[in-house]
């Protein structure tokens, strides 16, 4: 991602919202590396917004866990913590396993069709080779997934974790040879749901999370 690609166009959205979205994508796309300082003046120039907007965006990103304040140095891209990462993946495995079982057991044919459509979009995103598009399509898939499961509170919990999940997901998506295994794992989830096999659906969902968890652990330890 070049500096020019950070610059935003004026539109109906507020500058703060646009700048926040662009900065999230830049951090999760590794335009800014974990631990890298985020200096206000260059960010103003790159985004084409005022210093006050940049400060608001950095405060929001700090609240989301993507930015951390380093004493004596100012804001920097947060480095994922291995202990917290383990907890996030534990929660994901539990919640997604429960949701997969519920989908296979009680989702309507219409809901399963919507889920299948979201999965097709996800496959198209994987084929594009664009990590940001993969993350967007993945988020859409999981929204349909939890809706079909009727697990609204679980989805609210996942949404609360989504920024941190996406930061970790961007790492695993970008890792070598992740594309084909991820597609196979998610295909197994969808196939088990469509076959109305709750045991296989839950096992497939947990396996998918565990594989991503293993990759995240290796990447974090290597850093």
N, C-alpha and C positions, 0 to 999 in steps of 0.2 A: 504493500500500500504506500503510495507516494504522499508527500505532504499535501499536494493539490487535491487528492481524493478526500481529504478531511474537510475541505471547504464546503459550506452548506449553501443551498439556495433558499431565498426568502419564500415563504409559503404561508398557508393558513395556520400551520403549527407555530407555536412560539419559538423564538430563537433558542430559549433555554431547553425546550423539549428536543429540538433538532440537534443541538450541540450535545445533549446528553446521549441521545441515540447513537450519534457518530462516535463519541468517545467510548461508549460501551463496545461497539463493534471493533474499534481500533484496538482496545485492550484485549478483547477475546480473539481477535485476529492476529495478535502478537505484533502489531505495528509498534506498540509500546511493550517492552519486555518486563516480566516480573522483577520488581526492585528498581526499575528505572524511575528517575526523578521526573516529575511533571511540573515544568516551569511555566508560570502564567503567561509571560510575554510571548514566547514562541507559540503557545497554544492559542493565544488571541490571534496571532498572525495566520496560523494554520487553519483555524476554524472560521476566521473572519467575523469574530464577535468581540464584544467588550470584555474588559477584565472582570467586571461585576458578574457577567454571565458565566465566565470561566470559573470564578470562585463558587458560584451556586452549583455548577455542574460537579466540581470536585467535592463539594460537601455531600451532594447526593450519592456520588460514587463511593465516598467513604462510608456512608450509612449502609450502602449495599454490600460492602466488603470488598470492592474491587480496588479501592485506593486506601492507603494507610498514611497517617501523618508520622513522619520520622523526626524526632526532636533534633533541632539544629539544622535540619535539611529540608523540611517542608513535605509536601505530598509526593507520594511515589506509588507506582503500581504495586498492589499487594501481592505478596508471595503466598500461594496456597499453603496452608498448614497441614502436615501429614495427619496429625491427630484428628483435626476437624474434618479432613477429607474422608478418613475412615468412617466417621460418624455419618457423614452425608450419604455415603454409599450404602451403609447399613440401613439407613432410613429408606433410601431408594429401593433397595432389594425387597424390603418388607412391604412397602406401599405398592410397588409395581407388581409384586407377586400376588398380593391380595386383589388388586384391580384386575389382573389377568384372569384369576379364578372367577371373579364376579362376572366379567365379560363373557366367558365361556358358558357360564351357568345361566345368566339371565338377560343378556343384551338382546334387544330386538333385532330383527333382520335389517331394519332400516339403519339402526345404529352400527351394526357390523358393516353394512355397505359404506357408510360414511367413514368408518375406520379404515376399510380397505382402500377407499379413495385417497385418504390421507397418506396411506402407506405407498401408493403409486406415486404421489407427489414427492414423497421422501426418496424413493428410488430415482426419480428424475433429478432431484437435488444432488444425490450421490454421483450420478452420471455427469453432472455439470462440473464436478471437481472444485466447487466453491464452498469452503468451510462455513461461511456465514449463511449461505443458502441451505446447507445441510442442517445447521442449527435451527433456522427458522422452520423448516419443514419438520424437524424432529419435535419442536415445541408444539406445532399444530397437531402432529400425530398423537402426542401424549394428552393434549386437551381432549381430542375425540376419544382416546382410550379411557380416560378417567370418567368422561361423560357417559360412555357406553356401560361402564361398570357401575354407574350410579354412586360413585364414591366422591361426593362433592367436598366433604371436609378434607379427605386425603389430597384432593387436587389443590385446595387452598394451602395446605401444608407444603406441597410441592412448589406451588407458585412462590411461596415465601422463600424457598431455597433456590429458585430458578436461576438467579444471577450467579450464585456460587456454582450451581450445577453446570451452567453454561460455560463458565470459565474452565471448569475441569473437562467438560465435554469438548471444548475447543482444543484442549491438549490431546485428548485421546483420538479425536477425529483426524487431527493432523499427523498422528503417529504413523510410522511406516507399516504398510500392509494391514491397516485396520478396516479398510472399506469392505472387502469381501466377507471377512468373518462377521462384521456388524450386520451386513445385509442378510447373511444366513441366519444369524441369531434372531433378528426381528421377523424374518420370514417364518421361522418356527413358532414365534409367538402368535402371529396372525393366523397361521394355518391351524394351530391348536384351538384358537378361539372359534374359527369358522367351523371346525370339526366338533365343537361343543365338548371339548375334553378339558375339564378344569384342572386336573392334575398336571397334564402336559403343559397347559398354558402357564400355570404358576411356575413350574420348573423352568420353562423356557425364559420367562421374564426374569427370574432370579439369576439364571445362568448369564443372560445378557449383561445384567448389572455387574455381576461378579467378574466377567471378563474385562469390562471397562475399568472396574476397580483395580484389577491387577495391573493394567497398563498404567493407570494414574499413579499407583504406588511406585512403579519402576521409574517413571518419568520424574516424580518428585524427589525420589532418593538420588537419582543421577544428578539432580541440580543442587 
